[in-house]
Amino acid sequence: MYKILMLLKLSFVSLFLLSACASSTVGDSATAPSFGLLVMAHGADEQWNQGVIDSLEPLRQNFPIEVAFGMADAASLQESVSRLESQGVNQIGVVRLFISGESWYERTLQILGIEDGAPTKPMDAHSDSDMPAHSMAFWKIDSNASFSVSKEGLAEAEEMDDVLLSRFLGLSKNPAMESVVILAHGPGDDAENERWINYIQQRTAKIQQETSVHDVKVFTLREDWQDKREVAEQQIRNHIQNANSNGRSVIVVPFRVQGFGPYAEVLAGQRYEADKLGLIPHENVTVWIENQAELTREGAFLSQL
């Protein structure tokens, strides 16, 4: 009888321990960190947006990914964050696919709620699908996730050196008699504009080191500031004309996420070669996004204030 009682007692203890372990496992899995990636990009037409989406395809096997198009638009960010959370993500790495790391950085932190400054979400706020193109809604999103936000822009990314080199080599015929013009959007602030130019000039190092190119010059068009744009346009035209008058061909490479922007119109009547490709499509953009994602994953995740 004693042996039977002992066996029953041991059975109850075993069942209790198994139940406790199962409960612990369920509880741990419910709170375990689950990483997902949110990529922010300016957005434009369907082809532009699809290029960004295509560049992310190789990474989708690693973690859930959503894209928020817009210039740090709260509505777009809310929808993308909500989609990630619906997939069980509770730690979101935010990679900002912008030329400058300065672009909308503080605004993004405020919208995500990890820095003060954004108002509460208005009652009549709409999803990004209901908003017009280039909406810039500004309010604090609703989220239970924590966030780690990248700081580097494409202008600072060494991965882009090979992109510029490949664009040049695809057009070059006689490097010693060629001038390269790199064109970028540019900001309004003069000091920030100098930082854009300096960073992008660094990205041309491989062209200058690995080829016999005559010269490489970076210009920003200051596209959204008419007075500054007019000055920039004239400087760009003068530079191209000077190269031509000295017997050199000119290769124009856009330092843009996608496409040639307004440069065909700006350069009308000038003699130059261009494939009109931006940084995308190129595998190194995907490499950069993956590297930035890993940096956010290894960084500090901040919850909403």
N, C-alpha and C positions, 0 to 999 in steps of 0.2 A: 504493500500500500504506500509505504514511504517513497519507494522508487517511482511509483506512478505520480505522486504529488510533485516530486522533484522534476519529473519530465514535463508535467503540465506547467509548472512554474517557469521552467526554461523556455518552453514554447511561447508563453505570454511575453517574457522578456525579449525574445527574438522578434516577435511580431511588433512589439513597441519600438524596438530599435530600427527595424525596417521602415515602420511608419514615420519615425522621426527623420530618418535619412531621406525618405521620399519627400517629406514636407520641406526639408532644408533644400533639396535639389530644386523643387518647384519655386521656392522663394528666391533662391540664388539666380535662377534663370530669368525670373521676372525683373530682377534689378540689375542683371549683368549688363555692362556697357555694350551697346550695339552701334557700330559706326556706320555712318552714311555720308555721302558727299553732295554738297550743294555747290554748283558752279554758277557764278553770276557772269552774265555777258550782256553787252549793250543791246544786241538784237537789231534786226533790220528786216529785209524782205525774206521770203521763204528760203531762197537759196543760201543766204547768209546764215540764217538760223540752222539750216540743215547741215551746213559745214561744221558748225560747232558741235551739233549732236553727233555727227559722224566721227569727230575726233575723240569722242568719249567712249565709243563702242568697245574698244579693246579693254577698257577699265571696268566694264559692267560686271565682269565675272568676279571682281574683287570685292565689291560692296555696292549697295544701292546708290543710284545717282539720280539727281533731279537738276534741271536747269531753270534758273530764274532770269528771264530776259528783261532788260530795262536798266535804267540808270539808278540803281538802288531804289527800286520801286517797292513800297511796302506790300501792295496787293499781290505782285508777282512772287515776292519772297514768302508771304504768308501761304500761298497756295503750294509752293514747292516744299516748304518746311512741313506743312500738313501732310503732303503725300509721303514724305520720308517717315514721319511719325506713324502713319498708317501701316508702314512696313515693319514696324517694331524698332525703328531707329531712335535712340535717345542721346547719342553724341554725334553732332553734325559738324564736319569739317567744311569750311566755306572757302572756296578758291575763287578769286575774283579775276576773271579773264579780261583784264583791262590793260591798256598799254602802260599806264602809270600806276604804280602802287598807291599813289596819293589820291587817286580818283574815288570819290565817295566813300572813303575809308571810315571817317568818323560817323558819317550819316548811316552807314551800314551797321556799325556797332549800336547806334541808337535805335534803329529799327528792330534789330534783333533783341533789344532790351538788356544788353549786357553793359551798356553805358547809358547814363541819363541823357535826356534831351528830346526824345520823341513823345508826342502826346499819345493818349490812349486811343485805341481803335474806335473810330466813329461808328455809330449804330448803322449808318447807311453805306458803310464801306462795301465795295464790290470785289469780286474775285478778279484776277488779272485777265481772265478770258472775256470779262465784260468791259474792260478798260480800253481806251484808245491807245494806239501805238505811242511809245515813249512817255507813258504815264509816269509821273514822279510822286505818287502818293507817299505821304510821310506820316507814319504812326507806328506805335509799338505793336508788333505782331503778338498773337496768342501762341504760346508754346510751352511745353514742359521739358523740352530738350535743353541740353547745354551746347555751347558753340565754341569752336576754335577757328579763328579767322586768319587767312593768309595776309601777308603784307606786301609781298613782292609783286611787281608788275612785269609785263613782258619786256619792257625796256631795260629792266635790270637783270633779265634772265640770260645766263650764259648759253642756255640751250638754243637761243635764237641766233647765235653766231653762225651756226651751221645752216640755218634757214636762209639767212642773207647770202652766205657763200654759195649755196646751191642755186639761188635765184640769179646771182651774177654769172655763175659758170654756165647756166642754161642759155644765156644770151651772148656771152663774151666771145669775140673772135680774135681780137688783138689787144690784150690787156694793157700793154704799154701805151697804147693810143686811145685809151678809153677813160672817161670820167664817169664815176657813179654818183648819182643823186638819190639819196634816201629821203622820202617824203613821209611826214607824219601829221596827224591832226593838230596837236598842240593845244595848250590851255591859254587862258586870257592873261593870267598873272605872269609878269616878265621874269621874275625869279624862278618860278616853277617851270616856265618855258625853257630857261637855261638848263635846268636839271633834266628835262626831257631830252634836249639836244645832247647833253654830255653823256647820258646813259646810252642813248642810241648810237652815238659815235663809238662808244666802247664795244658795241655789238658788231661793229664793222672790222674788228681787229683781224679776223681770219682772212677776210678779203685782202687786206693790206699785207698780211704776213705770208700768205700762201700763194699769192699771184703777183704779177708785175704791174698791176693796175696803176694808172697815172695818179689818180686821186679819188677820194671818197668824201663827199660832203653831205651833211644832214641838215635838212630844213624842216621847220614846222609851218604849216599854212595858216595857223591861228584861225581856223575855219569859221568859228562862230562869232568873231569879233571883226566887223567889217573894216574898220580903220587899220587895224593891225594886219588883217588879211591882205589888203591892197598893197601894203609895204612888202609883205612876205612874197606875194605873187611876183612883184617886180624884181625882187632879189633872186628868186628862182629862175625867172626868164633870163635875167642878165647873166647868171652863172652858166646856163646852158648855151647861150649865144656866145659867151666868151670861150667856152670849150670848143664849140664848133668853129669859131674863127681861128682857133689855133690848131685846127686839123684833127681834133679829137672827136670820136663818137661819144654819145652820152647814153648811159643805161640808167633808167629810172626804176627804182624798187620801192614800192609802198611799204612802210612799216605800220601796217594796219592789221587788225585781226582777220579781216576778209576783204578781198576785192581792191579796186583802184580808186574808190571814192570819187571825188570831183576832179581828179587830176587830169583826165583827158580834156575836160573843158578848160581848165587852168592853163594847160600846156598846148592849147590849140595853136597851130602855126609853128611850133618848135620842132626841131629835128632830134629825135631820141628813139631808143628802143625800150620796150617794156612788155613783159608777159602778163602784166596787170593782176598778178597773184599776190594776195596778202600773205600773212604768216600761215594761215590755213589755206590749203591743205599741206601739212607737213608732219611727219611722225614726231618731230621734236616738240611740237606743241602738246601732243599727247604725253610725251615723256615729262615735260614741264608740269603739266596738270597732275600727273601721278606723283612727281616729286613734291609738289606743293601739298597734295593730299596727305602724303606721309608725314610731312612737317606738321600739318595741323593735327594729325592723329597722335603724334608724339608730344604735342604741345599741351598747354593748360586749357581745359574746357571750362567755360564760364556759364553759369546759370543766369537767368533773368534777375534783375534787381527787384 
